[in-house]
Amino acid sequence: MSATAIKIDQQMVSAARVHGAAMNRSATKQVEFWARIGKIAEENPDLNFNDIKDLLISLEQVKAGMVTEYQFG
């Protein structure tokens, strides 16, 4: 994956530093996280933040092989 420089308002960068530090992310990773959440929310307006977060966690669990077969009945 290649990197691309973009200009972001200084207030957004400062907020990303604060929020990123709280979540053990760099400011860049925090902005990427916000962009990913925003894109998903825009494409799925019926989902709230917690739904989106749970879906992203679920996808990562599947990638990590942390799944079990559902047993009906």
C-alpha positions as CSV (number, residue, x, y, z in Angstrom):
1,M,0.0,0.0,0.0
2,S,1.4,3.4,-0.9
3,A,1.0,6.6,1.1
4,T,-0.5,9.8,-0.2
5,A,0.0,13.1,1.5
6,I,-3.2,15.2,2.1
7,K,-3.8,18.5,3.8
8,I,-5.9,18.3,6.9
9,D,-7.0,21.2,9.1
10,Q,-4.7,21.6,12.2
11,Q,-7.7,21.3,14.6
12,M,-8.5,17.8,13.1
13,V,-4.8,16.8,13.4
14,S,-4.8,17.9,17.0
15,A,-8.0,16.0,17.8
16,A,-6.6,13.0,16.1
17,R,-3.5,13.1,18.2
18,V,-5.6,13.2,21.4
19,H,-8.0,10.5,20.4
20,G,-5.3,8.4,18.9
21,A,-3.2,8.6,22.0
22,A,-6.2,7.4,24.0
23,M,-6.7,4.4,21.7
24,N,-2.9,3.6,21.2
25,R,-3.0,4.9,17.6
26,S,-0.9,7.4,15.8
27,A,-2.7,10.6,14.6
28,T,-2.5,9.2,11.1
29,K,-4.0,5.9,12.1
30,Q,-6.8,7.7,14.0
31,V,-7.7,9.8,10.9
32,E,-7.7,6.6,8.8
33,F,-10.0,5.0,11.4
34,W,-12.4,8.0,11.3
35,A,-12.4,7.9,7.5
36,R,-13.1,4.2,7.5
37,I,-16.0,4.6,10.0
38,G,-17.3,7.6,8.1
39,K,-17.2,5.7,4.7
40,I,-19.1,2.7,6.2
41,A,-21.6,5.0,7.9
42,E,-22.3,6.9,4.6
43,E,-22.8,3.6,2.7
44,N,-25.0,2.2,5.5
45,P,-27.0,5.0,7.0
46,D,-29.1,2.5,9.0
47,L,-26.1,1.4,11.1
48,N,-25.0,3.3,14.2
49,F,-21.4,3.6,15.4
50,N,-21.6,0.6,17.7
51,D,-23.0,-1.6,15.0
52,I,-20.2,-0.6,12.7
53,K,-17.6,-1.2,15.4
54,D,-19.0,-4.6,16.1
55,L,-19.0,-5.5,12.4
56,L,-15.4,-4.5,12.1
57,I,-14.4,-6.5,15.1
58,S,-16.3,-9.5,13.8
59,L,-14.5,-9.3,10.4
60,E,-11.2,-9.3,12.2
61,Q,-12.2,-12.3,14.3
62,V,-13.0,-14.2,11.2
63,K,-9.7,-13.3,9.7
64,A,-8.0,-14.5,12.9
65,G,-9.9,-17.8,12.7
66,M,-11.8,-17.1,15.9
67,V,-15.1,-18.7,14.7
68,T,-17.2,-21.6,15.6
69,E,-20.0,-23.2,13.7
70,Y,-23.5,-22.2,14.7
71,Q,-25.6,-25.1,16.1
72,F,-29.3,-24.9,15.4
73,G,-31.8,-26.1,18.0
